[in-house]
Amino acid sequence: MKNYFTLALLVVLFSGCNSDETTNTNTEEQMYFPPNDGSTTWETKSITDLGWNQSAVQPLLTYLEQKNTKSFIVLVNGRIVMENYFNGHSATTPWYWASAGKTLTATVTGIAQEEGLLNINNKVSDYLGTGWTSAPLAKENLITCKNLLCMNSGLNDALGDDVSPANLQYVADAGTRWAYHNVYVKLQDVVAQASGQTWTNYFNSKLRDRIGMTGGSWINSGDGLSVYWSTARNMARFGLMALNKGKWNGTTIISENYMNQASSTSQNLNQAYGYLWWLNGKTSYRLPGLQLQFDGTLIPNAPSDMYAALGKNDQKIYVIPSKKMVIIRMGEVANPDNPTFALSGFDNDLWDKISDLYE
């Protein structure tokens, strides 16, 4: 009888241990993805539930409004923690991504590669033919699609936004000079030629519609450039896909391998640049319009593992894997006296306020 009760006790204790393990596993919050049905459904999570500092919310909102922000979203595990609109903007108002939209082009280029339509290591002229620049033919043929993704085409970045052949002039051999240049947009022509579709149709079917970015569109801004416009929530959807390394609710949109490449240093000239993504936490970085290297990390107040889509007038997508977080900022330029193409002092100041939420 004594042995029976000992065995029973062991069974109860063992079952209790298993129960605790199951509870711990089940209570770990799963990543959430909003539905793709065009509804406004999106799960939320409160500042209180996260254990964050409620007293830091209002200073952040005041700062955002003062800095000409129109929309601001914070996602954690895919759930909306903050969603705020300012200065006449609303959840249904589209706004431009500016150069933050470069990451859309990088993603769709990767999708086309994975479908076997192109290879980023091939020269651009394989798809567009020769004469797409005014560089000498031998120099033009050095420029690969990957050079456009990495911003090291060797073409002159001081001639403005126009990407017509006459304005794409040789400065250095491809791969030897990093310079922020709108020539990346030629990747859209590459994808169109390789797929036999218009850029817009291919983009919509392979990315936009698959993650529910309803209503977003490319608007021609002249000089051969198109700028993406969407709501802040659609921008947040793309950031959420990036956070999940190319997956959307169990479906692979772009491979994790490609997303890892895109969000890692892509060349040896600018450590803080991937495939049209900016990378935090590196030991040095370069900025648009300058042939200078700066020591230190890109945004010191931000988490070191963050990567970001940064656009003119302070359009921002911040992706922070260590915190399972995505942050969106759309609006006018934060500091009108000091407008920039991508990174600005606003990034570091904003992260000073954001980090107060959870530190």
N, C-alpha and C positions, 0 to 999 in steps of 0.2 A: 504493500500500500504506500509505503514511504517513497519507493522508487516511482510509483505512478504520479504522486503529487510533485516530485522533483521534475519529472519529464513535462508535466503540464505547465509548471512554472516557466521552464525553459522555452516552451512553445509560445507562451504569452509574451515573454520578454523579447523573443526573436521577432514575433509578429509586430510588437510595438516599434522595434528598430526599423523594420521595413516600412511601417506606416509613416514614420518620421521622414525617412528618405523620400518616399513618394510625395509627401506633403511639400518638402523643400523643392523638389523638382517641379511640382505642379504650380507652386506659387511664384516661380521665376517667370516674369512677364514675357509673353511671346511677342514677336514683332507684329505690328498691325499694318495692314494695307487698306486704304479706303476702296470702296467698290468702284468699278469702271462704268457704272450705269448712268452716269450723268447726274446722279442725285447729290444733294449737299451733305449726305451722311459722312461723318468723319468722327471717330471716337476721340475723346478728350481725356486728359489727365490733369489733375489740379496741382498747383504749386504746393499745396498742403500735403497731398498724397505722396509727392516726391520728397517731402521733407526739406524743401527749398526755403529760402529766406523771403517771406512775403513782403517785408519792409523794403526790399531792393527793387520791387516791381515798379512802383511809381517813379522813382528817380530814373529808371531806364526808360519808361514811357515818356516822361517829360523831356529827356535828352533826345529821344528819337523824333519827337514832334518839333523840337527846336532845330533839329538838323535836317529839316525838309523831307522827312520820311513820309511815304504814302502807305506802305504796308510792311508788316513785320510778323513773322511766324516762327515759333519754336516747336519742333517735333522732338519727342523722346520715345524711342521704340515705335515710331510711326504715329503716335498719338499727339494731338494738338495740346500743347501746354499753354502757349500764348498765341493769340491771333488778334492783331490790332491794326486799325486803319486810321489814317490821319489826313488832314488837309484836303478834304473833299473826295478822298478815295474810298472804295468799298470792295467787298469780297468779289463782286462781279465786274469790277473795272479792270480792263487789260492795261498793261504797262510794258514798256520795252525792256528786254534783257541786256541790250548793248553787248559788250564783249563777254558777258557771262554766258551768252549763247554760243560762244566758241565750243563749249563742252558738248553741246548738242551735236555739232558737226563732228567732233572727235568720236563721239559714241556711234553715230550712224556710219562713219567711215569704218569703224571696227566691225559693225554688223555686216556691212558689205564684204569685208574681208572674210569673215567667218562663213558667209554664203558662197565663197569662192569666186566672187565677182572681181576682186582686185587684190593686190598685195601691196602693203604700205612700203615695202622695201623696193618696189619698182619705181622707175623714174616717172615723173608726172607726164612727160611727153608720150609715154606709152599709151596714155588714155586721151590726152588732149591734142596730140600731134605736136610737131615742132612749131616754134614761133609764138608760143603762148606768153613768152617774155621778149624783151629786146636784148637779152644777154647773148653773147656769142654762142653758137650752137653747142660747142663743146662744153661750155659752162652751164648752159641750160640743161643739158643732158646729165649733169651731176645731181640735179635737184630731184629728190625722191618725195613720194607722198609723206614719208616719215619726217623729212625735213620740214614740211609744212606743219605737221603736228607739233614739232619740237621748236619751231620758230628759228631755225638755223638754215634758212634757204640761201643766205648770202646775197639776197636782193636788197636794194636801197630802201630803207625804212623812212627816209626823210622827204619823200615825194608826195605825201598825202594819202588819202584813202583810195584813190583811183587804182583799180587793178587791171586796167587795160594793158596790152603788151607794151605800149610806149612808156608806161609808167613803172614797169617792172624791170629795173635796170640792175645790172651786175655791179656788186661791190667787192665780194669775196667769194671764194669757192664754197659751195654748200658744205655745211658741217663745221666750218671754221669760224663762224661769227654768229652770235646770238643777237637777234633784234626783233622786237615786237612789231609785227607787220600783218596787215590785213590780207596778205597773199594767201593765208590759210583758207580763205573762202573758195579758192580754186578746188579744194577738196570736194565741194558740193558739185562742181562740174564733173570731177572725176567720177563721183558716185553716179551721177546722172548718165554719163557715157557708159559706164560699166554695167549699169542695171537696165539700160534702155528705157528708163522712166524719167519723168521730171524729178528734180530734187524734192519738191514738195510732196509729190505722191509717194515717193519711196520713204521719206521721213515720216509721213503720216501713218503709213501702213506698218512700218517696222518699229517705230518708237512711240510716236504721239498716241495713237489709238490703243496701243497695247498696254499703256499705263494710265489711260483715262485722262490725258491732258486735253480735254474737250475744248474746242473753241480757239485754241492757240493758232497763230498763223505767222508766216513770214511776210514781212512788208518791205517792198523795195525802197531803199533809201537813196538810190542813185549811185553812180560810180561803180556799178557792178556788184553792189553789196545788198544783202537782205538782212533785216534785223527781226529777231523773233519777238512777238508780243503775246502775252498771256496774262491770266490772273496770277496772283501770288500763290494760290493753292496749286495751280498747275506747275509752277516753278518748284513748289515743295514736293510734288509727286516725283519730279525728276531727281531732286536731291535724295529722296527716299530710295529710289532705285539705285543711285550711286552708293548710298550707305550700305545697301545690301549686295554690293559687288555685282550689279547687273541683273539681279533677280527681282521679280515682281510677283509676290504672293505665290511662290512655288514655280513660276515660269521663268526660264532663262531668256532675258532680252538680249544680253551681251555677255560673253563668257567672263567668269571671274578672273581668268588669266589676263585677258585684255584690260579689264578694269584695274587690275594690279599694276600693269605696265603704265596705264594712263595716269595713275595716281602716284607714280614713283619718278624719281629723277630720270629724264629721258635722254640726256646728253651731258657732256662734261663741261659745258660753258656756263650754265645757270642751274645750280643745284635745286633751286626752288621752282622748277618748271617741269611738268610732265607732258602729257599729250593735251595741250591747251588748258590744263588745270594748273593752278598755283599751289605750291606745297609749303606748308609751314614746318618748322622744326629743323631746318637745314642749317649748316654753319655759314652759308653765304647766299647772296641772291643778287640778281640784276633787275633793273626796272625799265619800263618802256621809254624809248627815246634817249637812253644813255648808254654809252659804252664803258660803264663803270661797274665794278664789283663791290658790293657792300658786305662787310662782315656781320655775322649775327643772323638771327632768325627773322623771317618775314614779318610776323605779327607776334611780338614777344608776349603779349597778354593772353593770347589764344593757346589752346592745347597744342602740343608739339606734333600730334599725329593728324591735325586738321589739314584737309585739302579744300580748295575753294575755287569757285567760278566767280571772277571779278570783272565787272563791267564799268564803262564810263558813267560818271555821275553817281557812283556808289551803288550799283546794282550788285547784290551779293547772294551767293549760295555758299554757306559754310557746312561742310560735312565733317563730323567728329566721331570716328568709329569707337574710340574708347568710352565715349559717353552715349553712344547710340543716338546721337543727336544730329538734327538738321536745322539750320537757321536761315531764314530768308529775309532779305531787306530790299525793298524797291522804293524808288523816290527820286527827287531831284538831288543835285550835288549837295553833299553835306556842308562843305566849306566853299562857298562861291568864290572866295578870293584865291583859292588854290585848287582849281579843278584838275583832275588827273584821269588817265585812261583806264587804270585798273586799281592797283593798290593806292591807298591814301592814308593819311594820318587818322582819318575817321575809323579805319579798321581797328587800330590799337585802342583808341579811346572807347569805341563801342564795346570791345571785349573787356575792358576794365569794368564796364557796367554789367555786362552779361555774367561775368564770373562772380560778381557779387550775389547773384541768384543762388548759386549752389556751393560756394566756398564758406 
